[in-house]
Amino acid sequence: MHIHIGGTRSGKPVKITASRQMTLTSILEESSERKGMEMIGIIDAHVPEVQAELEDLIACGLAVPHPDGGIFYKQTMLILGCEVEIKEEARGEAHFLCYFPHLAEMRSFTEWLAARCKNVHLSSQRIASTTRELQKVVASLGGTVVPAHIFTPHKGLYGSCADSLAEVADPSLIDAVELGLSANTEMADRLMELHDKTFLTNSDAHSLGKIGREYQKIAMRQRSFREWLLALKRQDGRGITVNYGLHPRLGKYHQTACQNCQSHKPADVNGRCPHCGYKRVVRGVSERIEQLSDTPAGTHPKHRPPYVEQIPLEFIPGIGPKGKEKLYRAFGTEMNILHRISEADLAQVAGERIARTIVLARHGALSISAGGAGVYGRIEQS
């Protein structure tokens, strides 16, 4: 539910740091035909040219709006979203995801954004608004606001902006929070104020290969925005039933680390790395959660679903682009490969060593070197 568009069909940039292959149509194709994602959220749907492309897909019958919100494309339901950045006075920046049911509401939100940011054609723009004002506007349009990658030092609410939700936001208008790649349910539930919130595990995908790196299984009667919103609120039997997340040690902000030499030692009294002297030691998510925690580890609300740690193919040593293509041709989607195909069948296509590594990953039996300071963790080969 957190996928970026790198560029429009005319070649104009949207998310500067995303691959230019991440066009609206290529994302929809990858999600439906390769990744096997039944519902996705594209969070650059506020861009006018993206909206025009969606309207063209609808006009020619390739995309079909759902009356309860969302747009079908082949096997995938698209939820329209937008990521914005807010800097509250005397605080660091934080990112928020805003989701809407239909193109009409998204267009209205684009008009509101255009008066409050420098360039409404780009992604993740800083807007002249408070968080509470944003929440009220989105709610008035039938949408919902989700704090993004909440613990990361790079523009996460807890990582960069505040020690609690109520300092900057109206907690009653927050149904869900996004954990980010460097945290899992076990870590996030150390904060009591998050016990009544639904946890989302999203990829924050900047390239096609990152789609499905994290996702969730949801109980809904049908795929639509309305049903998804009921699931976030955990109403009428809807809700998240399983969170599938990247192993948090693979996340690039999991552990405190020096941005220069990757030493995991804490900064000295002058804020410098004690190993190389560089003045940029980035506080890790695990350390930040430990600072804020007010609940013993292992304490969870009754509604909290299982968290399944998964290791995507891109992290498996020895699997390159050609290897992934062979696996896709043989078994369809990456979700099948990671979770369903037997070791024997995998071995016939990828070889015994890679098949064994995939199966060990399923059971959390791999040794992982933690990531930090913007560098992903990695699987340690035996």
C-alpha positions in Angstrom: 0.0 0.0 0.0 3.0 2.3 -0.4 4.3 2.3 -4.0 5.9 5.3 -5.7 5.7 6.4 -9.3 9.1 7.3 -10.7 7.9 9.1 -13.8 4.8 9.9 -15.9 4.1 8.4 -19.3 5.5 11.6 -20.9 8.8 11.1 -19.0 8.3 13.8 -16.3 9.7 12.8 -12.9 7.4 12.2 -9.9 9.4 10.5 -7.1 12.9 11.7 -7.8 14.6 8.7 -6.1 12.4 6.1 -7.8 13.1 4.2 -10.9 11.8 5.8 -14.1 10.4 2.3 -14.9 7.9 2.9 -12.2 5.1 4.3 -14.3 1.5 3.9 -13.4 0.9 1.2 -16.0 4.1 -0.7 -15.3 3.3 -0.8 -11.6 -0.2 -2.1 -12.3 1.2 -4.8 -14.6 4.0 -5.9 -12.2 1.6 -6.0 -9.3 -1.1 -8.0 -11.1 0.9 -10.3 -13.4 4.2 -10.9 -11.6 3.9 -10.2 -7.9 0.4 -11.5 -7.4 -0.8 -8.6 -5.3 -4.6 -8.4 -5.1 -4.6 -4.9 -3.8 -2.1 -2.1 -3.9 -1.8 1.6 -2.9 0.0 4.0 -5.2 0.8 7.0 -3.1 1.6 9.4 -6.0 -2.0 9.5 -7.3 -2.3 13.2 -6.6 -0.2 14.1 -9.7 -2.4 15.5 -12.4 -0.7 13.6 -15.2 -1.1 10.3 -13.3 -4.8 11.1 -12.8 -5.1 11.7 -16.6 -3.5 8.4 -17.4 -5.9 6.6 -15.0 -8.8 8.4 -16.7 -7.6 7.1 -20.1 -7.3 3.6 -18.8 -10.8 3.8 -17.5 -12.1 5.3 -20.7 -10.7 2.4 -22.8 -12.0 -0.2 -20.3 -8.6 -1.4 -19.0 -9.4 0.0 -15.5 -12.8 -0.2 -13.8 -13.7 2.0 -10.8 -15.5 0.3 -7.9 -18.6 2.1 -6.6 -17.3 1.7 -3.0 -13.9 3.2 -4.0 -10.8 1.8 -5.6 -10.0 1.0 -9.3 -9.7 -2.5 -10.7 -6.9 -3.3 -13.2 -6.8 -6.9 -14.3 -6.3 -9.0 -11.1 -5.4 -6.0 -8.9 -7.4 -3.4 -7.0 -5.7 0.1 -6.9 -6.3 2.3 -3.9 -5.4 6.0 -4.6 -2.9 7.6 -2.2 -0.6 10.5 -1.7 2.5 10.9 0.6 3.1 14.4 2.1 5.7 15.8 4.4 4.9 18.1 7.3 7.4 20.0 9.5 5.7 21.0 12.7 7.2 24.1 14.4 10.5 23.3 16.3 10.3 19.6 15.2 11.8 17.4 12.5 9.9 16.4 9.4 7.4 13.5 9.2 5.7 11.7 6.3 2.1 10.8 6.1 0.1 8.7 3.7 -3.3 9.9 2.6 -5.7 7.6 0.9 -9.0 8.4 -0.9 -11.9 6.4 -2.3 -12.3 7.9 -5.8 -10.5 10.1 -8.4 -13.0 12.9 -7.6 -11.8 13.2 -4.0 -8.2 12.8 -5.0 -8.5 15.7 -7.5 -10.0 17.8 -4.7 -7.1 17.0 -2.5 -4.7 17.9 -5.3 -6.3 21.3 -5.5 -5.8 21.7 -1.7 -2.2 20.5 -2.0 -1.4 22.8 -4.9 -2.0 25.9 -2.7 0.3 24.6 0.0 3.4 23.1 -1.7 5.9 24.2 -4.3 5.3 21.5 -6.9 2.2 19.4 -6.9 3.6 17.3 -9.8 6.3 15.8 -7.5 6.0 13.1 -4.8 6.4 13.5 -1.0 6.2 17.3 -1.0 6.5 19.4 2.1 3.2 21.2 2.6 2.3 24.3 4.6 -0.1 22.6 7.0 -0.1 21.1 10.5 -0.8 17.4 10.9 -4.1 18.0 12.6 -5.3 20.2 9.7 -4.2 17.5 7.2 -6.3 14.9 9.2 -9.4 17.1 9.1 -9.1 17.8 5.4 -8.6 14.2 4.4 -11.4 13.0 6.7 -13.8 15.6 5.1 -13.0 14.0 1.7 -13.8 10.5 3.0 -10.2 9.5 3.3 -7.8 8.4 6.0 -4.3 9.4 7.1 -1.6 6.8 8.0 1.7 7.9 9.5 4.5 6.5 7.3 7.5 4.4 8.4 6.9 5.7 11.9 10.2 4.8 13.5 12.8 5.6 10.9 15.2 8.5 11.6 14.5 9.7 8.0 11.2 11.4 8.4 9.3 9.0 10.6 6.9 10.4 13.2 8.7 8.8 16.2 12.1 8.7 14.5 12.2 12.4 13.5 9.3 14.4 14.9 7.7 13.4 18.2 7.7 11.1 21.2 4.0 10.4 21.0 1.1 10.7 18.5 -0.8 13.3 20.5 2.1 15.8 20.4 1.3 16.5 16.7 -1.8 14.6 15.7 -5.3 13.7 16.8 -4.9 10.0 17.8 -8.6 9.4 17.4 -8.3 10.1 13.6 -5.4 7.6 13.2 -6.7 4.0 12.6 -3.4 2.6 11.4 0.3 3.2 11.3 3.0 1.9 8.9 5.8 0.1 10.7 8.6 0.6 8.1 11.2 -2.0 7.0 13.3 -1.8 10.2 10.6 -2.7 12.7 8.2 -5.5 13.4 5.1 -6.1 15.5 7.2 -7.3 18.5 9.1 -4.0 18.5 6.2 -1.7 17.8 4.0 -3.1 20.6 6.5 -1.9 23.1 4.6 1.4 22.9 1.3 1.2 24.7 -0.3 4.0 22.7 0.0 1.9 19.5 -1.9 -1.1 21.0 -5.2 0.2 19.6 -3.8 0.9 16.1 -3.7 -1.4 13.2 -0.2 -2.2 11.9 0.5 -1.9 8.2 3.6 -3.6 6.6 4.2 -1.8 3.3 7.2 -1.9 0.9 7.7 1.8 0.3 8.7 0.6 -3.2 10.9 2.7 -5.4 11.5 0.1 -8.0 9.4 -2.7 -9.5 11.4 -5.4 -7.7 10.5 -3.9 -4.3 6.8 -4.3 -4.8 5.6 -7.0 -2.3 8.7 -6.8 -0.2 6.2 -6.2 2.6 2.4 -6.6 2.5 -0.5 -7.8 4.6 -3.4 -10.3 4.3 -6.7 -8.7 5.0 -10.2 -10.1 5.8 -12.7 -8.3 3.6 -16.0 -9.2 1.9 -14.7 -7.7 -1.3 -11.8 -5.6 -2.6 -12.8 -1.9 -2.3 -11.7 1.2 -0.5 -14.7 1.0 1.9 -13.9 -2.5 2.9 -10.2 -1.6 3.3 -11.1 1.2 5.6 -13.3 -1.1 7.7 -10.3 -3.4 7.9 -8.1 -0.6 9.3 -10.8 0.2 11.9 -11.3 -3.6 12.6 -15.0 -3.3 12.2 -17.7 -5.9 11.3 -15.2 -8.8 11.1 -12.8 -7.0 8.8 -9.1 -6.6 9.7 -5.5 -7.5 9.0 -5.1 -11.3 9.6 -1.3 -11.6 8.9 1.5 -9.0 8.5 4.2 -10.2 6.1 7.2 -8.0 6.7 10.9 -7.8 5.9 13.1 -9.2 8.6 13.7 -6.0 10.6 17.5 -6.6 10.7 17.5 -6.3 6.9 16.0 -2.8 7.1 18.4 0.0 6.4 17.7 1.8 9.6 17.4 -1.0 12.1 20.6 -0.5 14.0 22.5 2.7 15.1 25.4 3.1 12.7 27.9 5.6 11.3 27.0 6.8 7.9 30.7 6.8 6.9 32.2 3.5 8.2 29.1 1.6 9.3 30.4 1.1 12.8 27.5 0.2 15.1 29.0 1.9 18.1 27.0 4.8 19.6 28.2 8.4 19.0 30.6 9.9 21.5 29.9 13.0 23.7 30.6 15.2 20.6 28.2 13.3 18.4 31.0 11.7 16.4 31.7 8.1 15.5 34.2 6.7 18.0 35.7 4.5 15.3 36.3 7.0 12.4 35.4 10.4 13.8 32.7 11.1 11.3 29.9 13.4 12.6 26.9 11.5 11.3 25.9 8.6 13.5 22.3 7.7 12.6 20.2 6.5 15.5 18.6 3.1 14.7 15.0 2.1 14.9 15.8 -0.6 17.6 17.4 2.0 19.8 14.6 4.6 19.3 12.0 2.0 20.3 14.0 1.1 23.4 14.0 4.8 24.4 10.2 5.2 23.9 9.1 1.8 25.2 6.7 1.6 28.1 5.5 -2.0 27.8 7.4 -5.3 28.3 8.4 -7.2 25.2 5.9 -9.9 24.2 2.8 -7.9 25.3 0.3 -7.6 22.5 -3.4 -6.6 22.2 -5.8 -9.4 21.4 -6.5 -8.1 17.9 -2.8 -8.2 16.8 -2.3 -10.7 14.0 0.8 -12.8 13.4 3.8 -11.2 11.9 5.6 -13.4 9.4 9.2 -12.3 8.6 10.0 -12.8 5.0 13.2 -12.5 3.0 12.5 -11.4 -0.6 14.4 -13.0 -3.5 16.6 -9.9 -3.9 18.2 -10.6 -0.5 18.9 -14.3 -1.3 22.6 -14.7 -2.1 23.2 -16.2 -5.6 19.9 -15.1 -7.1 20.4 -12.6 -9.9 18.0 -11.2 -12.5 18.2 -14.3 -14.7 17.6 -16.5 -11.7 14.5 -14.6 -10.7 13.2 -14.8 -14.2 13.6 -18.6 -14.2 11.8 -18.9 -10.9 9.0 -16.6 -12.1 8.5 -18.6 -15.3 8.3 -21.8 -13.3 6.2 -20.8 -10.3 4.4 -17.6 -11.2 4.5 -15.0 -8.5 7.2 -14.2 -5.9 4.7 -15.0 -3.1 4.5 -18.6 -4.4 8.2 -18.9 -4.4 8.8 -17.4 -1.0 6.0 -19.2 0.9 4.4 -22.1 -1.0 6.6 -24.0 -3.4 8.3 -27.1 -2.0 12.1 -27.3 -1.6 12.3 -30.1 -4.1 10.5 -28.2 -6.8 12.6 -25.1 -6.1 15.8 -27.1 -6.3 14.8 -28.4 -9.8 14.8 -24.8 -11.1 17.3 -22.9 -8.9 19.6 -25.5 -7.5 19.8 -27.2 -4.1 21.7 -24.4 -2.4 19.3 -21.6 -3.3 16.3 -23.8 -2.6 17.6 -24.6 0.8 18.3 -20.9 1.6 14.7 -20.0 0.6 13.3 -22.7 2.9 15.6 -21.6 5.8 14.4 -18.0 5.2 10.8 -19.2 5.6 11.6 -20.6 9.1 13.7 -17.6 10.3 16.8 -19.8 10.4 19.2 -17.6 8.5 21.9 -15.4 10.1 21.5 -11.8 9.3 23.9 -8.8 9.6 21.8 -5.8 10.6 21.5 -2.8 8.4 21.9 0.8 9.5 22.5 4.4 8.4 20.8 3.9 5.1 22.5 0.5 4.2 20.4 -2.6 4.0 21.2 -5.6 6.2 22.4 -8.8 4.5 22.3 -12.6 4.8 25.5 -14.0 6.1 26.6 -16.9 3.9 27.9 -20.0 5.7 
